[in-house]
Amino acid sequence: MYTKEKKQPFDLFLLETDTWKRPALQHVFELVYLISGMGKALINGNTHDYEDGKIFLLSPEDKYSFEPESSTHFLFIRFNDLSFSQFSNEVEELEFCDWTKKAQYLFNNLHAKAGCVYRNADDEQFGKVLLSAIIREYQQKEAGYLLVIRQSVSTLVNILARNVSLSEPSKLRKKTPKNDIIQIVAYLQQYIAEPERLRIKAIAAHFNFSPNYLGELFRERTGESIQDYVINYRLKLVETRLAHSNMRIAEIAEELNFTDESYLSRLFKKHRGITPGAYRKQLNK
């Protein structure tokens, strides 16, 4: 069964299937919620297990597909830049950024692409309640259902963005003029596997800052240098893949643009005190 709702600043889809036939490449921001079922999610060449309640957040650049191991019921909520603009005047700002920047930050976060969204158990339960409400309103279509869906989606994105932000240093979550820091962090996360874009001169040019000002601003607001942030974030992504995929360490090194497996292993041990292989074995005990 495949149904779609078009009367919103986003498209809402419900799909129930045991075989995947949708195109692998989309050109929108997309929230994928696994209502029921289990199987594998293939995202940008990475494989992640999924089961009931899993959420994946995907950007227009992501290539993905699913391999159901049982009949799977999907909810897709598809956004675009216009959607973000239309929403921006309807909801309150979180402390660290407005709704538009929040959504873009959220969908560019690589932990969220791996289905690792929630940091707070109560928020996870609240998110499930909101998603259940969205599905119920869509299916029953009672009076005012479009408004309920719209407000529920807005609230859901607030909750998800708050949880993604919890993985960042506490200073990063403080509001700064023009939200400079959150924009810089979103840029670093988006281009984390492209070293040329992560050079200080390239980042400074992108934001029209001097390299010295950029470095001082980032250190003042986060307590660490851009280089240290990039290293720590890359290692967090390594941890995510070790925990939630069956990728070999060499494949992880290639995907995240480490020089080679040996360099990744040395860097991981230096900063985490354990090798990637030993880290994965600990998780599987």
KEDODO-741904 format. One record per residue: residue in three letters; x, y, z of N, C-alpha, C in turn. Coordinates in steps of 0.2 Angstrom, whole numbers, plus 2048, in hexadecimal, padded with zeros to 3 digits. Each point is the difference from the previous one (the first is absolute). Layout:
BEGIN
ALAXYZXYZXYZ
...
This chain:
BEGIN
MET8047FA8007FC806800804806800
TYR7FE8057FC8058067FF7FB806800
THR8008058057FC8067FF804806802
LYS7FD8067FE8048068007FB806802
GLU8038048047FC8068018048067FE
LYS7FD8057FC8038057FC7FE807803
LYS7FB8018057FD806802804803805
GLN8067FF8018058038058068037FD
PRO8048048048068027FD8057FB801
PHE7FE7FA8008047F97FF7FC7FB7FD
ASP8037FB7FE7FC7FA7FD8007FB805
LEU7FB7FC8027FF7FB8057FF7FA7FC
PHE8037FA8017FF7FA7FC8007FA806
LEU7FB7FC7FE8007F98048017FB7FB
LEU8057FB8028017FB7FB8017F9804
GLU7FD7FB7FE8007F98038037FB7FB
THR8057FD8018037FC7FB8057FB803
ASP8017FA7FC8067FC8028058007FB
THR8008047FB8058017FB8018087FE
TRP8068027FF8018077FF8008027F9
LYS7FC8047FE8008027F88018087FF
ARG8008038068008087FF8078027FD
PRO8018057FC8078027FE804801806
ALA8077FF7FF805800805802808801
LEU7FF8047FB8028078017FA805800
GLN8008048067FB805800803807800
HIS7FC8057FF8038078007FC804805
VAL7FF7FD8067FC8048058037FE807
PHE7FF8048058017FD8077FA7FC802
GLU8027FA8037FB7FB8018017FD807
LEU7FB7FF8038007FC8077FC7FA7FE
VAL8047FA8027FD7FA7FF7FF7FC807
TYR7FA7FF8017FE7FC8067FE7F97FF
LEU8037FC8047FE7F97FF7FA7FE805
ILE7FA8007FE7FA7FF8048017F8802
SER8017FC7FC8017F98028047FC7FB
GLY8037FA8028047FD7FB807800802
MET8047FC7FD8078008018047FE7F9
GLY8078028008047FF7FA806804800
LYS8028027FB8068047FF7FF8067FC
ALA8038068038008067FC8078017FD
LEU8008027F98068017FD8018077FE
ILE8048048048008077FF8088027FE
ASN8008037FA8078027FE8057FB801
GLY7FE7F97FE8057FB8008007FD807
ASN7FD8028058017FE8077F97FB801
THR8017FB8047FA7FC8027FF800807
HIS7FA8028027FD8018067FA7FB801
ASP8007FD8067FA7FC8027FA805802
TYR7FA7FE7FE7FA8038027FB7FC803
GLU7FC8038057FA7FC8037FB805801
ASP7FB7FE8047FA804801803807804
GLY7FD8057FE8028078038068037FE
LYS8047FD7FB8068047FE7FF8067FC
ILE8048058007FF8067FC8078017FD
PHE7FF8017F98068037FC7FE8067FD
LEU8058058018008077FD8048017FA
LEU7FE8017FA8048007FA7FF8077FD
SER8068027FD8008067FC8007FF7F8
PRO7FF8057FC8007FF7F98067FC7FD
GLU8068008038067FD7FD8007F9802
ASP7FC7FD8048007F98037FD7FC7FB
LYS8047FA7FF7FD7FA7FC7FE7FB804
TYR7FA7FD8007FE7FB8057FB7FB7FD
SER8007FB8037FB7FB7FE7FF7FC807
PHE7FB7FB8007FE7FC8058007F97FE
GLU8027FB8047FF7F97FF7FC7FD805
PRO7F98007FF7FC7FD8068017F8801
GLU8017FE8068007F98027F97FD802
SER7FC8058007F97FE8027FB8067FD
SER7FA7FF7FF7FC8057FE801807804
THR8018057FD8028068037FB8067FF
HIS7FE8048057FC8057FF804807801
PHE8008047FB8048068007FC806801
LEU8028058037FD8077FF8068047FE
PHE7FF8047FA8058057FD7FD807801
ILE8048048037FE8078008058047FC
ARG7FE8037FA8058037FC8008077FF
PHE8058048028008078008058037FA
ASN7FF8067FF8058047FC802807803
ASP8048047FD8028068037F9805801
LEU7FC7FF7FB7FA8048017FC7FE806
SER8007FA8017FC7FD806803803807
PHE8078018008038038067FE807800
SER8008047FB7FE8078007F9801802
GLN7FB7FB7FE7F98018027FF7FE807
PHE8047FC8038007FE807802806805
SER8058037FD8058048057FC805804
ASN7FA8037FD7FC8058047FB7FD805
GLU8007F98007FA7FD8038027FD807
VAL8067FF8018037FD806805804804
GLU8007FF8068058048048077FE7FF
GLU8058048018077FE7FF8037FC806
LEU8047FB7FF8047FD805805805802
GLU8037FF8068058058028068007FB
PHE8027FB7FC8068007FC7FF8027F9
CYS7FA8007FD7FF8027F97F98007FF
ASP7FE8047FA7F98007FE7FE7FA7FD
TRP7FA7FF7FE7FD7FA7FD8047FD7FA
THR8018057FB8027FF7FA8087FD801
LYS8048038048077FE8017FF7FA804
LYS7FC7FF8047FF7FA8047FF7FA7FC
ALA7FB8007FB7FF7FB7FC8057FE7FB
GLN8048057FD8067FF7FC8057FD804
TYR8018028068057FD8057FF7F9801
LEU7F97FF8017FE7F98028017FB7FA
PHE7FE8027FA8007FB7FB8077FF7FD
ASN8058058028077FF7FE8047FC805
ASN7FD7FE8068047FD8058017F87FE
LEU8067FE8008017F97FE7FE7FB805
HIS8008028067FD7FB8057F97FE7FE
ALA7FC8057FE7F98007FF7FF7FB7F9
LYS8058017FC7FF7FC7FA8017F8801
ALA8037FF8068017F98027FB7FE805
GLY7FB8048017FA7FE804802801807
CYS8058048028018018077FE807802
VAL7FA8018027FE8078007FF802808
TYR7FC7FC8047FE8028068067FF805
ARG8018058058048008057FC800807
ASN7FA8018007FC8008067FA7FC7FF
ALA7FF7FB8057FB7FB7FF7F9802800
ASP7FF8068047F98038007FE8037FA
ASP8058037FD7FF8037F97FF7FB7FB
GLU8037FA8017FF7FB7FB7F87FD800
GLN7FE8008067F97FE8017FB8057FE
PHE8028068017FC8067FD8008007F9
GLY8067FE7FD8008007F87FB7FB7FE
LYS8007FA8037FC7FB7FE7F9802800
VAL7FE8038057F98038017FE8047FA
LEU8058057FF7FE8057FA8007FC7FA
LEU8047FB7FE8007FC7FA7F97FC800
SER7FE7FD8057FA7FD8007FA8047FF
ALA8008078037FB8057FE8008027F9
ILE8068007FD8008027F97FD7FB7FC
ILE8027FA8017FD7FA7FC7F87FF801
ARG7FE8018077F97FF8017FC8067FC
GLU8028068017FD8067FD8007FF7F8
TYR8057FD7FD8007FF7F97FB7FB7FE
GLN8007FB8047FC7FA7FE7F8802801
GLN7FF8038057F98018027FD8077FD
LYS8048057FF7FE8067FC7FA803803
GLU8008018067FA8038048018087FF
ALA7FB804802800807800807803803
GLY8038047FC8068038028077FC800
TYR7FF7FA7FD8067FC8008068027FD
LEU8008057FB8068027FD803805804
LEU7FD8048048038048058047FC806
VAL7FC7FB8028037FC8058077FD7FD
ILE8007FD7FA8067FD7FD805805800
ARG7FE8067FD8068057FF803802807
GLN7FC8018058028028078047FA803
SER7FE7FA7FF8047FA8028078007FD
VAL8008017FA8067FF7FC805806803
SER7FE8068008048058038037FF807
THR7FB7FD8048037FE8078057FA800
LEU7FE7FC7FB8057FA8008078027FE
VAL8008057FB8078027FE803804805
ASN7FD8048048038038068037FB805
ILE7FC7FA8018027FB8058077FD7FD
LEU7FF7FE7FA8067FD7FD806804800
ALA7FF8067FE806805800803801806
ARG7FC8008068028018068057FA802
ASN7FE7FA7FE8037FA8028078007FC
VAL8008017FA8068017FC805805803
SER7FD8058028058058038037FE807
LEU7FD7FB8038027FE8078077FC7FF
SER8027FE7FA8067FD7FF8068057FF
GLU7FE8067FF805806800802802806
PRO8068048008028038077FB805802
SER8008008077FA8058038018077FD
LYS8068027FF8008077FE7FD8017F9
LEU8007FB7FC7FE8017FA7F8801800
ARG7FD7FE8057F98018007FD806803
LYS8058058017FE8078027FF8047FA
LYS7FB8048007FF8047FA8058067FF
THR8028007FA8068057FE7FD8057FB
PRO8028067FF7FE8057FB8007FC7F9
LYS7FA8007FD7FF7FE7F98017F8800
ASN8017FD8068017F98008067FE7FC
ASP8058048018067FE7FC8037F9801
ILE8007FE8078037FA8017FC7FA7FE
ILE7FA8008017FC7FB7FD8007FF7F9
GLN8018057FC8018007F98077FD7FE
ILE8058028048067FD7FF8007F9801
VAL7FD7FE8068007F88027FC7FC7FA
ALA7FB8037FE7FC7FD7FB8047FF7F9
TYR8048057FF8057FF7FA8057FB801
LEU8038008068057FB8017FD7F9800
GLN7FA7FF8037FD7F97FF7FE7FE7F9
GLN7FE8057FC7FE7FE7F98067FE7FC
TYR8068038018067FF7FC8057FC804
ILE7FE7FC8058057FD8048047FB7FD
ALA7FE7FE7FA8047FB7FC8048037FA
GLU8008078008038047FA805805803
PRO8077FD8018058048038018077FE
GLU8008017F98018067FD7FB805803
ARG7FA7FE8017FB805802801802808
LEU8047FC803801800807806804802
ARG8038037FB8068048027FE807802
ILE8038028057FE8078037FF8057FB
LYS8048017FB7FF8057FB7FA7FF7FC
ALA7FE7FA7FE7FA7FE7FD7FA802804
ILE8007FE8067FA801805800808801
ALA8058038018008088017FD8037FA
ALA8027FE7FA7FE8037F97F87FF800
HIS7FE7FA8027F97FE7FF7FC805804
PHE8028018067FC804805802808800
ASN8058017FB802807800803803806
PHE8047FB8038048028068078007FF
SER8048048048087FF7FF8017F9804
PRO8057FC7FD8027FA804801801807
ASN8048058028018018077FA801804
TYR7FB8057FE7FA8018037FC7F9801
LEU8007FC7FA7FC7FA8008037FC806
GLY8067FF8008037FB8057FF803807
GLU8008068017FF8038077F97FF802
LEU7FB8027FB7F97FF8027FE7F9802
PHE8037FB7FC7FE7F98018037FE807
ARG8068018018037FE8067FC804806
GLU7FE8068007FD8048057F97FC802
ARG7FD7FE7FA7F97FE8018007F8802
THR8057FD7FE7FF7F88018067FE805
GLY8058048018057FD8048057FC7FD
GLU8007FF7F98057FC7FD8018037F9
SER8057FE7FC8028037FA7FB7FC7FB
ILE8008037FA7FC7FD7FA8037F97FF
GLN8078008008037F97FE7FE7FB805
ASP8008028077FE7FB8057F97FE7FF
TYR7FC8057FE7F97FE8007FF7FB7FA
VAL8038017FA8007FC7FA8027F9802
ILE8067FF8048027FA8027FB7FC804
ASN7FE8048057FB7FC8057FA7FE7FC
TYR7FD8047FC7FA7FF7FC8017FA7FC
ARG8068007FC8017FA7FC8017FA804
LEU8038008068007FA8047F97FE803
LYS7FC8058017F97FE8027FC7FC7FA
LEU8028027FA7FD7FD7FA8037F9800
VAL8067FF8018037F98007FD7FC805
GLU7FF8038067FC7FC8067F97FE7FE
THR7FD8057FC7F97FE7FE8007FA7FB
ARG8058007FC8007FB7FB8027F9803
LEU8058008058027FA8037FA7FD804
ALA7FC8058037FA7FD8047FA7FE7FC
HIS7FF8037FA7F97FF7FD8017FE7F9
SER8067FE7FE8007FD7F98057FA800
ASN8007FD7FA8057FA8008068027FB
MET8018067FF8068037FC8067FE803
ARG8057FE7FC8077FE802803807801
ILE8058008048048068028038037FA
ALA8027FC7FC8038037FA7FB8047FC
GLU7FA7FD8007FA8047FC7FE806804
ILE8008008067FF8068048058067FF
ALA8077FD8008058057FE7FF8037F9
GLU7FE7FC7FB7FF8037FA7FB8057FF
GLU7FA7FE8037FA804800801807803
LEU8048008068018068038078047FE
ASN8037FD7FB8068037FD806800805
PHE8007FB8048077FF8048057FE7FB
THR8068018018067FE7FB7FF7F97FF
ASP7FF7FC8058007F87FF7FD7FE807
GLU7FF7F98007FE7FD806805800806
SER8068007FE805801806800806803
TYR7FF8067FC8008068037FA801804
LEU7FA7FE7FE7FA8008048017FD806
SER8037FA8008017FC806804804805
ARG8068037FE8048038047FD806803
LEU7FC8047FC7FD8068037FA7FE805
PHE7FD7FB7FE7FA7FE8058037FE806
LYS8067FC8008037FE807803805804
LYS8028057FC8038068037FB804804
HIS7FA8017FD7FB8048037FB7FC804
ARG7FF7FA7FF7FB7FC8048037FA804
GLY8077FF8008047FC8047FE7F97FE
ILE7FE7FE7FA7FE7F97FE8008007F9
THR8017FA7FD8008007F97F97FF7FD
PRO7FE8027FA7FA7FF7FD7FD7F9801
GLY8047FB7FF7FE7F98007FE7FE807
ALA8048028057FF7FF8077FA803802
TYR7FE8067FE7FA8048027FA7FC7FD
ARG8007FE7FA7FB7FC7FE7FF7FA804
LYS8057FC8017FF7FA8047FD801807
GLN8028068037FD8028077F88017FF
LEU7FE8037FA7F98017FF7FC7FA7FF
ASN8047FB7FE7FC7F97FE8007FB805
LYS8038028068017FB8067F97FF803
